[in-house]
Amino acid sequence: MKKSAYGTNTADKAAFPASCREIKKYSEKPDPFFHFHKHTEILYLTEGKLNISLNSKQYTLRKNEFIIINPHEAHCLSSVTAVSTCIVIKFTSDIINIPARSIRDTQYILPFMYTAENNMRVYNRDFCVKSGIPEIILDALNEFNKKNTGFELSLTADILKIIRCAVGYLCENGYEAQVSPSFSNIQHIISPILGYINENFRSCDEKKAAEAFSISYSYFSRSFKQVMNMSFNEYVNFLKVNEAKKLLLTTEKSVTEIAEELGFSSPSHFINVFRKHNSISPKQYKKS
């Protein structure tokens, strides 16, 4: 018996495939880029108000609400209030051992591992309080922090309780959980692709990115959108708008200068893209 990465005894040297911790997000430090993980995340808000960009859609999380973020879903977080506090439960499919479960069990579990875009995302406060979600979440955090003997059983039970509650809520509200199509082969190299784009977004175009990874342009374009649920240009524009916000607030550069620096074809194009993401113009953003 040896210690795993989580500090618990395990015979097979494998770390327990779940974790639970508290994190804080600050309004002055939003996530600069979209990112994603290979695990599922249950993000529960205990204090504050949080905006979540997920698959090119915007969601707002309020106190005592949670959202489920599935594997390989591009997302970024920004706090609306000065500070937002979350409890995050992360787990892989190993935690629920899908292959060993019955078809009936699997049909409940799979939507929380690879869900289609039209499934419900945010679970509201009334549902959470009524279902005892706050107590379940806090128990999961306590079990993981203490790591007493057998904590793995308790944490697994808490995760399954949350899934059971969520499945019931979906059914009661007429949602039919649907599993998304399988991801393309580009999935395994999406992280270095995103790293490349994040470093070169000012001048990067889709053809150059495809060439950098020796992938045909059509395949790259199609696969990028399949994995990220947004087009290459939509992702690049998101990065440009984030950078524009920083320049507007920290420099005296004009809208024209910022548009040119970030590679927009014209100031009017920059203004239109900025307005699409923020519902106000760059000048209005700077004044506010």
Secondary structure as GFF3:
##gff-version 3
##sequence-region A 1 288
A	DSSP	beta_strand	2	3	.	.	.	ID=ss1
A	DSSP	beta_strand	9	10	.	.	.	ID=ss2
A	DSSP	beta_strand	18	26	.	.	.	ID=ss3
A	DSSP	beta_strand	40	47	.	.	.	ID=ss4
A	DSSP	beta_strand	49	54	.	.	.	ID=ss5
A	DSSP	beta_strand	57	62	.	.	.	ID=ss6
A	DSSP	beta_strand	66	69	.	.	.	ID=ss7
A	DSSP	beta_strand	75	79	.	.	.	ID=ss8
A	DSSP	beta_strand	83	91	.	.	.	ID=ss9
A	DSSP	three_ten_helix	93	95	.	.	.	ID=ss10
A	DSSP	three_ten_helix	98	100	.	.	.	ID=ss11
A	DSSP	alpha_helix	103	109	.	.	.	ID=ss12
A	DSSP	three_ten_helix	110	112	.	.	.	ID=ss13
A	DSSP	beta_strand	122	123	.	.	.	ID=ss14
A	DSSP	alpha_helix	125	131	.	.	.	ID=ss15
A	DSSP	alpha_helix	133	146	.	.	.	ID=ss16
A	DSSP	alpha_helix	151	172	.	.	.	ID=ss17
A	DSSP	three_ten_helix	185	189	.	.	.	ID=ss18
A	DSSP	alpha_helix	190	200	.	.	.	ID=ss19
A	DSSP	alpha_helix	206	212	.	.	.	ID=ss20
A	DSSP	alpha_helix	217	228	.	.	.	ID=ss21
A	DSSP	alpha_helix	232	250	.	.	.	ID=ss22
A	DSSP	alpha_helix	255	261	.	.	.	ID=ss23
A	DSSP	alpha_helix	267	278	.	.	.	ID=ss24
A	DSSP	alpha_helix	282	287	.	.	.	ID=ss25
###
